[in-house]
């Protein structure tokens, strides 16, 4: 049945969207920065995996671990070198936004310079045969995506809710000045959060890059999804971003049951338009005007 196959495909890609949206929303919620450089860091992770697997002969999982470490360091220093001086000068939000866009463009161009603009296969070899249930096919990749994505999402949400570090992040997200008063080093936490958010994007890179290949601009589309999911879910709501990412993935795929695949982007932005008009605060968030947006 075509609808059931599209639904399964939607659950798979929705899991990746949910994971990426969570990583973006975590950074935004704590630092209040629309970290568009996240798409460039995502692409860097893909090429680190590519170098490790295709050119270095490493196993995929070893390359993923290396990529997680590399982008964590990059994320940390993006905050320390680019964002922290702006924060110390009390720069307006627009300046952070522009700095992030510039970093993203620089990363894309550097990747294109060193690796070319053509798409490259992340893992060479044949794709494993999937499980068949009538006309519905579920591949090992599909199962891996869902399991890995939701295990990571669950762990992050549990850490945020039940650990001291998660409570410190919540305190800074709620009131950074008060958090500083009670002894939390906000500047250090900001850098660590961007590092962690960058690291959380790498499983999504590996999962989607394995299927579709990689390119210098690969971070743009999924970053747009993460931004839309963050707005739909509600600013300051990581859980909302996760749920919205899942919804977008399902509707994108189920939508082509009746519409051509070219309409997938229209479905995403149509959803965003509906939320902006009817529920601008998102599923779980507060009204945008209360956040100064």
KEKE-3310 file (N, C-alpha, C; in steps of 0.2 Angstrom, whole numbers, plus 5000, padded with zeros to 4 digits):
npx = (5004:5003:5001:5005:5018:5024:5021:5029:5041:5041:5041:5054:5062:5057:5062:5076:5075:5069:5080:5090:5083:5081:5095:5097:5088:5091:5103:5098:5089:5096:5107:5101:5104:5102:5108:5114:5126:5126:5122:5133:5143:5137:5139:5153:5155:5150:5160:5171:5168:5168:5181:5187:5181:5180:5193:5202:5199:5193:5181:5163:5158:5169:5173:5163:5163:5175:5171:5162:5169:5177:5168:5163:5173:5175:5162:5163:5174:5168:5159:5167:5176:5169:5156:5157:5165:5155:5145:5151:5152:5139:5131:5118:5104:5103:5116:5123:5115:5119:5133:5133:5127:5137:5148:5143:5142:5156:5161:5154:5160:5173:5173:5169:5180:5190:5185:5177:5162:5153:5142:5146:5148:5145:5147:5154:5148:5136:5118:5110:5097:5080:5067:5052:5035:5022:5018:5026:5041:5055:5070:5086:5093:5082:5077:5088:5090:5078:5079:5092:5091:5080:5084:5095:5088:5079:5089:5095:5084:5081:5092:5092:5081:5083:5096:5109:5117:5108:5098:5105:5107:5094:5091:5100:5094:5082:5085:5099:5107:5103:5107:5120:5122:5120:5131:5134:5143:5140:5145:5155:5146:5138:5147:5150:5137:5135:5145:5140:5128:5132:5139:5128:5122:5129:5126:5114:5119:5127:5117:5109:5118:5123:5113:5110:5122:5134:5137:5144:5134:5125:5120:5110:5097:5092:5094:5085:5073:5075:5075:5062:5055:5058:5052:5039:5037:5039:5047:5061:5057:5063:5057:5046:5052:5057:5045:5039:5048:5047:5033:5034:5042:5034:5023:5028:5032:5020:5012:5016:5008:4997:5001:5014:5031:5039:5032:5035:5043:5034:5024:5031:5034:5021:5015:5023:5018:5004:5006:5012:5002:4990:4995:5006:5015:5019:5018:5022:5028:5030:5022:5029:5032:5035:5047:5055:5057)
npy = (4994:5011:5022:5018:5015:5027:5033:5026:5030:5044:5043:5039:5049:5060:5057:5060:5074:5078:5075:5084:5096:5097:5098:5111:5119:5117:5125:5138:5140:5141:5150:5160:5163:5163:5151:5150:5145:5132:5124:5124:5118:5106:5101:5101:5090:5080:5079:5076:5063:5057:5058:5050:5037:5035:5039:5036:5023:5019:5012:5016:5020:5023:5034:5042:5045:5052:5063:5069:5073:5083:5092:5096:5103:5113:5120:5125:5134:5143:5149:5155:5163:5170:5173:5177:5189:5198:5197:5202:5215:5218:5217:5219:5207:5206:5207:5196:5186:5190:5187:5173:5169:5173:5165:5153:5154:5155:5143:5134:5138:5136:5122:5118:5123:5114:5101:5101:5104:5094:5080:5068:5051:5045:5032:5018:5005:4992:4994:4987:4974:4976:4973:4965:4968:4963:4975:4984:4990:4990:4995:4990:5002:5011:5006:5008:5022:5027:5020:5025:5039:5042:5036:5045:5057:5055:5053:5065:5074:5068:5071:5085:5087:5080:5081:5089:5097:5099:5106:5118:5123:5126:5136:5146:5148:5153:5164:5172:5182:5180:5167:5168:5175:5165:5158:5151:5149:5158:5161:5151:5140:5143:5141:5128:5122:5126:5118:5105:5105:5105:5093:5084:5085:5077:5062:5063:5068:5057:5047:5052:5056:5044:5038:5048:5054:5067:5085:5102:5111:5104:5106:5116:5114:5105:5113:5123:5116:5113:5126:5130:5120:5123:5136:5132:5123:5131:5144:5142:5129:5114:5101:5104:5107:5095:5087:5094:5093:5080:5080:5087:5079:5068:5074:5079:5068:5060:5069:5068:5058:5063:5074:5081:5077:5089:5098:5097:5106:5117:5112:5112:5126:5130:5125:5132:5145:5144:5142:5154:5163:5158:5152:5159:5158:5145:5127:5123:5135:5152:5167:5176:5190:5191:5187:5195:5195)
npz = (5000:4995:5003:5016:5014:5011:5023:5032:5026:5030:5044:5045:5039:5046:5059:5057:5055:5067:5076:5071:5072:5086:5090:5084:5091:5104:5105:5101:5111:5123:5121:5114:5101:5084:5076:5062:5056:5060:5049:5041:5049:5051:5038:5038:5047:5039:5029:5036:5040:5027:5023:5033:5030:5016:5011:5021:5025:5037:5048:5047:5060:5068:5060:5062:5076:5076:5069:5077:5088:5081:5076:5088:5094:5084:5085:5098:5097:5088:5095:5105:5098:5088:5093:5107:5108:5102:5111:5122:5119:5119:5107:5095:5091:5078:5073:5078:5070:5057:5058:5060:5048:5039:5043:5040:5026:5023:5027:5018:5006:5008:5009:4996:4989:4993:4991:4980:4971:4968:4971:4983:4987:5003:5009:5001:4991:4990:4994:5008:5007:5010:5023:5018:5018:5011:5000:5006:5010:5022:5026:5033:5035:5037:5049:5058:5057:5064:5077:5082:5081:5090:5102:5105:5105:5116:5127:5127:5131:5143:5150:5151:5159:5171:5176:5184:5176:5165:5172:5175:5162:5159:5168:5164:5151:5155:5163:5162:5168:5182:5184:5183:5195:5204:5203:5191:5176:5163:5151:5148:5148:5136:5126:5128:5125:5112:5106:5110:5104:5090:5090:5091:5079:5071:5071:5063:5051:5047:5045:5035:5025:5022:5014:5004:5000:5000:5000:4998:5001:5008:5021:5020:5017:5027:5038:5036:5038:5051:5057:5054:5061:5074:5075:5073:5084:5095:5102:5113:5116:5116:5116:5108:5096:5092:5090:5080:5070:5067:5063:5051:5043:5041:5035:5024:5016:5016:5010:4996:4991:4986:4980:4968:4970:4969:4977:4990:4997:4997:5006:5018:5020:5019:5031:5040:5038:5041:5055:5059:5056:5063:5076:5082:5093:5092:5096:5109:5114:5120:5117:5102:5104:5117:5118:5111:5098)
capx = (5000:5008:5001:5009:5025:5025:5021:5036:5047:5040:5044:5062:5065:5055:5067:5082:5073:5068:5086:5093:5079:5083:5101:5097:5083:5095:5108:5094:5085:5101:5111:5097:5107:5100:5115:5114:5132:5125:5122:5140:5146:5134:5143:5160:5155:5150:5167:5176:5166:5170:5189:5189:5178:5182:5200:5206:5198:5190:5174:5159:5157:5175:5173:5157:5166:5180:5168:5158:5175:5180:5163:5162:5179:5173:5157:5166:5178:5164:5156:5172:5180:5164:5150:5158:5166:5149:5141:5154:5150:5132:5129:5111:5103:5104:5123:5124:5112:5124:5139:5132:5126:5144:5152:5140:5144:5163:5162:5152:5165:5180:5172:5169:5186:5194:5182:5173:5155:5149:5140:5150:5145:5148:5149:5154:5146:5128:5113:5107:5090:5076:5062:5046:5029:5017:5021:5029:5048:5058:5077:5090:5094:5076:5077:5094:5088:5073:5082:5097:5088:5075:5088:5098:5083:5077:5094:5096:5078:5081:5098:5089:5076:5084:5102:5111:5119:5102:5095:5109:5105:5087:5092:5103:5089:5077:5087:5106:5109:5101:5111:5127:5123:5120:5138:5134:5147:5136:5150:5157:5140:5136:5152:5149:5131:5136:5149:5136:5123:5136:5140:5121:5120:5133:5122:5110:5124:5129:5111:5106:5123:5124:5108:5109:5128:5136:5140:5146:5128:5120:5117:5105:5090:5090:5094:5079:5069:5076:5072:5054:5052:5059:5047:5032:5037:5038:5054:5062:5054:5066:5052:5042:5056:5057:5039:5038:5052:5043:5027:5036:5045:5028:5018:5032:5032:5013:5009:5017:5003:4992:5005:5020:5037:5041:5028:5037:5045:5028:5021:5035:5032:5014:5014:5025:5013:4998:5008:5013:4995:4985:4998:5013:5019:5021:5015:5023:5031:5026:5021:5035:5033:5038:5054:5058:5058)
capy = (5000:5016:5027:5015:5015:5034:5035:5024:5035:5050:5042:5039:5056:5064:5056:5064:5081:5079:5075:5090:5102:5097:5101:5118:5122:5118:5131:5144:5140:5143:5155:5165:5165:5159:5149:5147:5142:5125:5120:5123:5113:5099:5099:5099:5084:5075:5078:5072:5056:5055:5057:5044:5031:5034:5040:5034:5016:5018:5010:5022:5022:5026:5040:5046:5047:5057:5069:5072:5077:5088:5098:5099:5108:5119:5123:5128:5140:5148:5154:5159:5168:5174:5176:5180:5196:5201:5197:5206:5222:5219:5218:5217:5201:5206:5206:5188:5183:5191:5184:5166:5168:5174:5159:5147:5154:5154:5136:5131:5140:5132:5115:5118:5124:5109:5095:5102:5106:5088:5076:5062:5045:5044:5025:5015:4998:4991:4995:4980:4972:4978:4968:4966:4966:4964:4980:4989:4989:4993:4993:4991:5009:5014:5004:5011:5029:5028:5019:5029:5046:5043:5035:5051:5062:5053:5054:5073:5076:5066:5075:5091:5087:5077:5081:5096:5101:5101:5112:5124:5125:5129:5142:5151:5149:5157:5171:5171:5186:5177:5161:5171:5177:5159:5154:5147:5153:5158:5161:5144:5136:5145:5138:5120:5121:5126:5112:5099:5105:5103:5086:5081:5085:5072:5056:5065:5068:5050:5044:5055:5056:5037:5037:5053:5057:5074:5091:5108:5115:5100:5109:5122:5111:5102:5119:5127:5112:5114:5133:5130:5116:5127:5141:5128:5120:5136:5146:5140:5123:5109:5096:5106:5107:5088:5085:5098:5090:5073:5081:5090:5073:5064:5077:5080:5061:5058:5074:5067:5053:5066:5080:5079:5078:5096:5102:5096:5113:5121:5109:5114:5133:5131:5123:5138:5151:5142:5143:5161:5166:5155:5151:5162:5155:5138:5122:5124:5141:5158:5172:5178:5196:5191:5185:5201:5193)
capz = (5000:4994:5009:5022:5013:5012:5031:5035:5024:5033:5050:5045:5038:5052:5064:5056:5056:5074:5079:5069:5075:5093:5091:5083:5096:5110:5104:5102:5118:5129:5119:5111:5094:5078:5074:5055:5055:5061:5043:5039:5054:5049:5032:5040:5049:5033:5025:5041:5039:5021:5023:5037:5027:5009:5010:5026:5026:5043:5048:5048:5066:5070:5057:5065:5082:5075:5066:5083:5091:5077:5076:5094:5094:5080:5088:5104:5095:5085:5101:5109:5094:5085:5097:5113:5108:5101:5117:5127:5116:5119:5100:5094:5089:5070:5072:5079:5065:5051:5059:5059:5041:5036:5045:5036:5019:5022:5028:5012:5001:5009:5007:4989:4987:4994:4989:4974:4972:4966:4977:4984:4991:5010:5010:4995:4992:4989:4999:5010:5005:5016:5025:5014:5021:5006:4995:5010:5011:5027:5025:5039:5036:5040:5056:5061:5058:5069:5083:5084:5082:5096:5108:5106:5108:5123:5131:5128:5135:5150:5153:5152:5164:5177:5178:5187:5170:5162:5176:5174:5155:5159:5172:5159:5146:5158:5166:5162:5174:5188:5184:5185:5202:5209:5202:5184:5172:5157:5145:5147:5146:5129:5122:5128:5122:5104:5105:5111:5098:5084:5090:5091:5072:5067:5069:5057:5045:5045:5043:5029:5021:5020:5009:4999:4998:5003:4996:5003:5003:5011:5027:5019:5017:5033:5042:5035:5041:5059:5059:5053:5066:5080:5076:5074:5090:5100:5104:5120:5118:5113:5114:5102:5089:5090:5088:5074:5065:5065:5059:5045:5039:5039:5030:5017:5013:5015:5005:4989:4990:4982:4976:4965:4975:4969:4982:4997:5000:4998:5012:5024:5021:5021:5038:5044:5037:5045:5062:5060:5056:5068:5082:5081:5098:5091:5099:5116:5116:5122:5111:5100:5106:5124:5117:5108:5091)
cpx = (5004:5007:5005:5016:5028:5025:5027:5041:5047:5042:5051:5065:5063:5060:5073:5080:5072:5075:5090:5089:5080:5090:5101:5093:5087:5100:5104:5091:5090:5104:5107:5100:5104:5106:5115:5120:5131:5125:5129:5144:5143:5138:5150:5160:5154:5156:5172:5175:5169:5177:5190:5187:5181:5189:5204:5205:5196:5183:5170:5158:5163:5175:5168:5160:5171:5177:5164:5163:5177:5175:5162:5167:5177:5168:5159:5169:5174:5161:5161:5175:5175:5159:5152:5160:5160:5145:5144:5153:5143:5129:5121:5110:5105:5112:5125:5121:5117:5130:5138:5131:5133:5148:5149:5142:5152:5164:5160:5157:5171:5179:5172:5176:5191:5192:5178:5166:5150:5148:5145:5147:5149:5151:5149:5151:5138:5124:5110:5099:5086:5071:5056:5040:5023:5021:5025:5036:5051:5065:5080:5092:5088:5076:5082:5092:5083:5076:5087:5095:5084:5079:5092:5094:5081:5082:5095:5090:5078:5087:5096:5085:5078:5091:5104:5113:5113:5098:5099:5108:5098:5087:5095:5098:5084:5079:5095:5109:5108:5106:5118:5128:5123:5127:5138:5138:5144:5140:5152:5152:5138:5141:5151:5142:5131:5140:5144:5130:5126:5137:5133:5119:5123:5129:5117:5113:5125:5123:5109:5111:5124:5119:5108:5116:5129:5138:5141:5140:5123:5117:5111:5098:5088:5090:5088:5073:5069:5074:5065:5051:5053:5054:5040:5032:5036:5046:5055:5059:5058:5062:5048:5045:5056:5051:5037:5042:5049:5037:5029:5039:5039:5024:5022:5031:5025:5010:5010:5012:4998:4995:5011:5026:5040:5037:5030:5039:5039:5024:5024:5033:5025:5012:5017:5021:5007:5000:5009:5007:4991:4988:5005:5018:5021:5017:5015:5026:5027:5026:5028:5037:5036:5045:5058:5060:5054)
cpy = (5006:5021:5024:5016:5023:5036:5032:5028:5041:5049:5042:5046:5061:5063:5060:5071:5082:5079:5082:5096:5102:5100:5109:5122:5122:5124:5137:5145:5143:5149:5161:5167:5160:5157:5146:5144:5134:5121:5119:5118:5106:5097:5097:5092:5078:5074:5075:5065:5053:5054:5051:5038:5030:5034:5037:5026:5015:5015:5016:5024:5025:5033:5045:5049:5053:5064:5072:5076:5083:5094:5100:5104:5114:5123:5128:5134:5145:5152:5158:5164:5173:5178:5179:5187:5200:5202:5202:5214:5223:5221:5216:5210:5200:5205:5199:5185:5184:5187:5176:5165:5168:5168:5153:5148:5153:5146:5132:5132:5136:5125:5114:5119:5118:5102:5095:5103:5099:5084:5070:5057:5045:5037:5022:5008:4998:4992:4988:4980:4973:4972:4970:4963:4968:4969:4985:4986:4993:4991:4994:4998:5013:5013:5008:5019:5030:5026:5023:5036:5046:5041:5041:5056:5061:5054:5061:5076:5074:5070:5082:5092:5085:5077:5088:5100:5103:5107:5118:5127:5129:5135:5147:5153:5154:5164:5170:5176:5183:5170:5163:5172:5171:5155:5150:5152:5153:5157:5154:5139:5137:5141:5130:5118:5121:5120:5106:5099:5103:5096:5082:5080:5079:5065:5058:5065:5061:5046:5046:5055:5049:5035:5041:5056:5064:5079:5097:5111:5110:5102:5114:5119:5109:5108:5123:5123:5113:5121:5133:5126:5119:5132:5137:5125:5125:5138:5144:5133:5117:5103:5098:5106:5100:5085:5088:5095:5083:5075:5083:5084:5069:5067:5078:5073:5059:5062:5072:5061:5056:5072:5077:5081:5085:5100:5101:5102:5117:5118:5112:5122:5134:5130:5129:5144:5150:5144:5150:5165:5164:5154:5153:5159:5148:5133:5122:5130:5146:5162:5175:5185:5196:5189:5190:5200:5198)
cpz = (5000:5000:5015:5020:5014:5019:5034:5033:5028:5041:5050:5044:5043:5058:5064:5057:5063:5077:5077:5072:5082:5094:5089:5089:5103:5110:5105:5108:5123:5127:5116:5104:5089:5074:5067:5053:5056:5055:5040:5043:5052:5043:5033:5042:5044:5030:5030:5040:5033:5020:5027:5033:5021:5008:5015:5028:5033:5043:5049:5055:5069:5067:5060:5072:5081:5073:5072:5087:5088:5077:5083:5096:5090:5083:5094:5102:5091:5090:5104:5104:5090:5089:5103:5113:5106:5107:5122:5125:5116:5112:5100:5091:5081:5069:5073:5073:5058:5052:5058:5052:5037:5037:5041:5029:5018:5023:5021:5006:5002:5008:5000:4986:4987:4991:4983:4976:4970:4972:4977:4989:4998:5011:5003:4996:4990:4995:5001:5008:5011:5017:5021:5017:5016:5001:4999:5011:5017:5027:5032:5040:5040:5048:5060:5062:5064:5076:5086:5085:5088:5102:5110:5109:5115:5128:5133:5132:5142:5154:5155:5158:5171:5180:5180:5181:5166:5165:5175:5167:5155:5163:5168:5154:5148:5160:5167:5167:5181:5189:5185:5192:5206:5207:5195:5179:5165:5151:5143:5145:5139:5125:5122:5125:5114:5102:5105:5105:5092:5084:5089:5083:5068:5066:5063:5051:5043:5042:5037:5024:5018:5014:5003:4996:5001:4998:5001:5005:5006:5017:5026:5020:5024:5039:5042:5038:5049:5061:5059:5059:5073:5081:5077:5081:5096:5102:5111:5121:5113:5111:5108:5096:5087:5087:5081:5068:5062:5061:5052:5040:5037:5034:5023:5013:5011:5010:4998:4987:4985:4978:4973:4971:4975:4974:4989:5001:5002:5004:5018:5025:5022:5028:5042:5043:5041:5053:5064:5061:5062:5075:5082:5087:5098:5096:5107:5119:5118:5116:5109:5103:5113:5123:5113:5101:5086)
residu = (UNK:UNK:UNK:UNK:UNK:UNK:UNK:UNK:UNK:UNK:UNK:UNK:UNK:UNK:UNK:UNK:UNK:UNK:UNK:UNK:UNK:UNK:UNK:UNK:UNK:UNK:UNK:UNK:UNK:UNK:UNK:UNK:UNK:UNK:UNK:UNK:UNK:UNK:UNK:UNK:UNK:UNK:UNK:UNK:UNK:UNK:UNK:UNK:UNK:UNK:UNK:UNK:UNK:UNK:UNK:UNK:UNK:UNK:UNK:UNK:UNK:UNK:UNK:UNK:UNK:UNK:UNK:UNK:UNK:UNK:UNK:UNK:UNK:UNK:UNK:UNK:UNK:UNK:UNK:UNK:UNK:UNK:UNK:UNK:UNK:UNK:UNK:UNK:UNK:UNK:UNK:UNK:UNK:UNK:UNK:UNK:UNK:UNK:UNK:UNK:UNK:UNK:UNK:UNK:UNK:UNK:UNK:UNK:UNK:UNK:UNK:UNK:UNK:UNK:UNK:UNK:UNK:UNK:UNK:UNK:UNK:UNK:UNK:UNK:UNK:UNK:UNK:UNK:UNK:UNK:UNK:UNK:UNK:UNK:UNK:UNK:UNK:UNK:UNK:UNK:UNK:UNK:UNK:UNK:UNK:UNK:UNK:UNK:UNK:UNK:UNK:UNK:UNK:UNK:UNK:UNK:UNK:UNK:UNK:UNK:UNK:UNK:UNK:UNK:UNK:UNK:UNK:UNK:UNK:UNK:UNK:UNK:UNK:UNK:UNK:UNK:UNK:UNK:UNK:UNK:UNK:UNK:UNK:UNK:UNK:UNK:UNK:UNK:UNK:UNK:UNK:UNK:UNK:UNK:UNK:UNK:UNK:UNK:UNK:UNK:UNK:UNK:UNK:UNK:UNK:UNK:UNK:UNK:UNK:UNK:UNK:UNK:UNK:UNK:UNK:UNK:UNK:UNK:UNK:UNK:UNK:UNK:UNK:UNK:UNK:UNK:UNK:UNK:UNK:UNK:UNK:UNK:UNK:UNK:UNK:UNK:UNK:UNK:UNK:UNK:UNK:UNK:UNK:UNK:UNK:UNK:UNK:UNK:UNK:UNK:UNK:UNK:UNK:UNK:UNK:UNK:UNK:UNK:UNK:UNK:UNK:UNK:UNK:UNK:UNK:UNK:UNK:UNK:UNK:UNK:UNK:UNK:UNK:UNK:UNK:UNK:UNK:UNK:UNK:UNK:UNK:UNK:UNK:UNK:UNK:UNK:UNK:UNK:UNK:UNK:UNK:UNK:UNK)
# end
